[in-house]
Amino acid sequence: MGKTWGVSALVLVAVTACGASGSGGPECTAIGASAGVGIELAPEVAGPITGGQMEVCWDGHCLTRELTLTPSTKTGATTCTNSGVCSAEAVPTGGKNGFADVPGLPVADVKVTVGFDGGPTRTVHLIPKMLFPNGPDCGGMGPQGQLELAADGTVRVK
């Protein structure tokens, strides 16, 4: 009986180890991505702007979203310790950015109209791209598009 128990335990360990390897499929995490459209405002025009609206339309369906703008940053000085731990400083660019959640956003041509602080609106067309936050083997999530309000006041697809 002792020998049978030992063989059974060995088989159980081998089967468990095989199951832990993911059964040959990709290891996918719970990381997701929101469907929507982001916009980056150039520093030259961002200063006085406090907020805006974005309307996204496709197939006769439109969604309007308020844009909350936050200061944009870039990576500044980095430092690393002897133990291999590194850090980076976030440096303000003078620009601003916002993101409009758009549930059901397709990976197809959409019309996007943006306006800031009650000023004139600008319209562009874009095709959102599917994001793969866990890699291409784990499936796409949250198609997104990215716009830019340039220094000359034009809105363009980034």
Order of alpha helices (4+ residues) and beta strands (2+ residues): alpha-beta-alpha-beta-beta-beta-beta-beta-beta-beta-beta-beta
